[in-house]
């Protein structure tokens, strides 16, 4: 059989295969035809002839199957009709592909010998690959390519608009394009043509969609549509019929146009933004907002900033409400209408409109802050998944607005004081402890902890002295909480107050036994001996002239006390005491509990008749009670609910022109009456200024003391680290010195400069960091002995002597437990080696403090 006859028969059979008539052909016969042509060196004719037949068949299929399904330019814009037209086109495209690949599979079997011999020898693609190339050249080109791409984009758009399409049809088309490679880098037609078109169309669609949603939706609805209708649907679309690698770029388009560009707009939407969602406890919407914002780089900074601003706005409103209620205090520093009376409806309990704020104001402020903290803690846990960055913003916001209120330390102390008092109704010990735990959280935010300490010390003193504490365990539990937050030094004096109370109880037991053997005074007294360094002694100026009966009782106790303790001095504090006195009125007798000042005032009326009276000036001269205290106690006795005295003329305020008489007509159904005067109250503006002055004075001394030893602190840090940047060094020194309040970085910088001058550290060449310098010096040694260590001033002389002699080692002889020895050990243990009775150091004199 000749070559022409062989090719004629083989080509005819190939056409039959293209016409789906392969079942009538012999595989062995066609295989032999191809084998013989290759064997007799006619492989080129066979290869080119088969490619020509395949190309003709592809063109025929395109004309018969695909072209008739092209949508007409005048077709309707109805989405359903568009969907049907697009699906018809893609189905035809897929049919052509299936027909082509089925034919190429049969031809590959027939032409196996050609693929094995001819294609490898002549470096041409095997017949299957050649068939794919032919499909790519004859089908994936205009106009078929453009119509297929448009059909896919149209179906995606229709589905995005909410209509249902046949996803399987699109999936089959995408699979075809993924199998067609356009170059040796395996870049597919899908990656070259369809994916860029899909991303471009998505960019346009979601740019407009973001603007449309902002105009038509509130914030929660916007978030729901973005999360469910867009992000989830695009993820499903990528999974079902697009290539998985398209999901990443497509998601970035959504995040950019629906989230990144609209973050601030959505979170700040009026009547539906973050603030409203927090107010209405929409935790699901807030959690959705958090998860969406977490997807984009700028999302969390925007959320944190808005979250912080929301807290700050609410905090400022709380502070503003407190300030507006407190305006009367700033208008009238001298208004003394602040007596805490027993609850009742008597007009005497009322306050003037311009009077200072009540205790309720402080309690309301703290409780509102606690409620706000609980609310945002709940949002943080339930909506923001306990995100640490969000927690940081929450803490920063609370710290900022709490410290904007200069009365925050006082208010927090008052709140704790109220919850630690006896007689709280409706609260168990567990509930009180829970409230105090929350209060510690608020306390943690205040920076002026030294101011809080002063207020807390005053309130604690009154609770202890007046026996108002809910329990000793609760008080010590609160001290333990404060110690955990601020360290031992913060609570040392507070614990000393408890120790004094215990010692005083033992002292009173011994005093009562002592009275059994001597003539007891007419008045039975109970004395609390307070160590002046532990207790707030601002009350020392509020003294008075005691009646003779009280003087005899005081002398009796002093005689007993000094017989047990030598070298001590007692200073009576009447402003902190109270007394039980039985008074005979016209109707009956009453047992009345009053302050010591009030008792002194009442005893002046003991021998007066009903029509006799004492003027304000006469009371002041007879008692020497300061005006502030005298007016307060006269107000509590004559202007409150229980009017033991009569004021002439009647009124709420006490003036120097007033006069007073005993109210013999006083009646009350109760046998025992308590006149409350010494109680926790908000300070007046004048008192607050005095407190601030005392705090600033103490702070000044503390700053000087800390700055004096800040040299040692910096040296310790540099000795440990060897090298530190300036900011890191300042931050570390600040951390170690800020247990009570924030130190000034400028002062730390001055000390660093001083250490550079003294060659303890050196500035690096970059001018932004320091190196530690090791210096060893030798000095002479001398001994100080037989010096009295009773007073701290001796420390000053000792250190001056050491400095003047240039010695670096010294030996202290005497009581090592004495205050001076302990103080020396304190100063030198900061940066010196202590060995038994010798303190050695290699530091120059300038480092040592010049005062105790």
Secondary structure, DSSP 8 states (H G I E B T S, - for coil): --HHHHHHHHHHHHHHHHTT-GGGS-HHHHHHHHHHHHHTT-HHHHHHHHHHHHHHHHHHHIIIIIGGGS--TT----HHHHHHHHHHHHHHHHHHHHHHHHHHHHHHHHTHHHHHHHHHHHT---HHHHHHHHHHHHTSSTTHHHHHHHHHHHHHHHHHTT----HHHHHHHHHHHHH-B-STT--BHIIIIIHHHHHHHHHHHHHHHHHHHHHH--HHHHHHIIIIIIIIHHHHHHHHTS-TTHHHHHHHHHIIIIIGGGHHHHHT-TTTSHHHHHHTT-HHHHHHHHHHHTTSHHHHHHHHHHHHHHHHHHHHHHHHHHHHHTHHHHH-TT--------S---GGG---TTS---HHHHHHHHHHHHHHHHHHHHHHHHTSTT-HHHHHHHHHHHHHHHHHSTTHHHHHHHHHHHHTBTT-TT--HHHHHHHHHHHHHHHTT-S-HHHHHHHHHHHHHHHHHHT-BS-HHHHHHHHHHHHHHH-HHHHHHHHHHHHHHHHHHHHHHHHHHHHTTS---SS--------TTTS--GGGG------HHHHHHHHHHHHHHHHH-SS------GGG-EEEEEEE-SS-EEEEEEEHHHHHHHHTTTT--TT--EEHHHHHHHH---HHHHHHHHHHHHTSSS-SEEEES--SS--TT-EEEE-TT---S-SEEE---S------HHHHHHHHHHHHHHHHHHHHHHHHHHHHHHHHHHHHHSEEEHHHHHHHHHHHH-SSS---HHHHHHHHHHHHHTTSEEE-TTSSEEEE--------B--B-S---SSTHHHHHHHHHHHHHT-SEEEB-S-TTSHHHHHHHHHHHTTSEEETTEEE----GGGS-S--
